[in-house]
Amino acid sequence: MREEIYTELIMEHYKRPRNFGKISKPDTIYSDANPLCGDEIKVYVKFSGKKINEIKFTGHGCAISQASASMITEFVKGKNFEFVKNLSKDDVLKLLGIELSPMRLKCALLPLKAVKMAVYSHLSKDQK
């Protein structure tokens, strides 16, 4: 029963993704893809100080990658850089609520990588 609830949640985020779209004049854009399965994610972020003020994504792919992007962008909005930098595979699995095969795990982690790289990219711009 529990897995069915999470499967419904994943399908809800896939069919009606939160934060889907582009941001006008983002501070950072980062895109990544998984060539093995065709998943693509592009993350747009605006920062306020050391926090994510606004975050959106575009892309396409399987239900896991797109639902993960929707859930992760919801989860990190308003959070500071340290919070995002410390997010892990286990955090993503907790959000999704199901066990994944190694191939599906790559799909689920693609958005996390894109969000983290957007933060790192912004931090490196600030260092210059």
N, C-alpha and C positions, 0 to 999 in steps of 0.2 A: 504494500500500500504506500509506504513512504516514498519509494522510488517513483511510483506513478505520479505522486503529487509534484515531485521535482521535475519529472519529464513534462508535465503540464506547464510548470513554471518556465522551463527552457523554451517550450513551444510558444508560450505567450510572449517572451522576450524576442524570440525569432520573428514572429508574425507582427508584433508591435514594438519594435525596438525603442528603447528610451535613448535620448541624446543622439538620434540619427540625424545627420545633416552636416552642414558646414558652418563655421563661425566666420563672420566678417572680421577681417584683420586680426587673425590669431597671432599670438606671440610665438607659437611653435606649431609646426606641422611635421608629423612623422608617419611614414608609410612602411609597411612590411607585407610580405606575402609568404605563403607556404606553397612552393611550386609543386610539391608532391600531390597535394589535393586541390589546389587552385584557390584557397582562401586568400582574400586580400583585405587589408585593414588600413585606413588612413585616419589618424587621430589629429584633431585640431584643438589647441589648448590656449586659453587666456589665463594669465596668472595675476594674482593680486598679492604683492609681497612674496611670501614663500608658500602661498597656497594656490591650489587650483580653483580659480574663480568660475570658469566655464569650460566644459569639455564636450566635444561631439566627435562622432566618427562616421565615416562612410566606408563602403566596401561591399563585398559579397562573399559568399561561401556557404558552408554547411550550417545547419542549425546550431551546432555547438559553438562554432567560432563567432557567429553573429550574436547569439544569446550571451555568450561570455563578454563580448564587447559592450553590449547593452548593460549587463550587470556590473561590470568593472567600472564603466564610466559613471554609473550611478553611485557606486561605492566610494570613488575617489573625489567626487565633487566636494569642494570645500576643505579637503584634507591638505596637510602640509607636505613638503617634499620628503621629509624623513619617513612619514607614514607610507607614501607611495614607494620609496626606495626599499622599504622593508617588506612589502607584499611578496608573498611566496606562492608557489604551486599549491600548497595546502590551503591557502586563503581562497584561491580560485575554485578549488574542488569543493570547499565548504559552501561557497556561493552557489555553485551548480547543484550540489547535493547528490551527485551520483558518482559511481566509480567509472573510470574511463580506461579504454584500451590505450596502449602507448601511442597509436596513430591519432586517436581522438584527443589525447592529452595535448599533443602538439597544436591541434585546432583550438583548444580551450586556452592555451597559454600565449598564442599569437597576440591577442589584444593586450595582455599584461605586458608583454615585451614592448609593444608599440607605445603604451602609456609610459612605461619606465624610460624608454629611450627619448620620448618627448621631454620628460622632466630633465634627464641628463643633458640633452641638447640645450635646453633653456639655461641650465646651470653653467654650461660651458660658455655660452654667450655672455652671461653675467660676469664670468671670470676674466673676460677679455677687456 
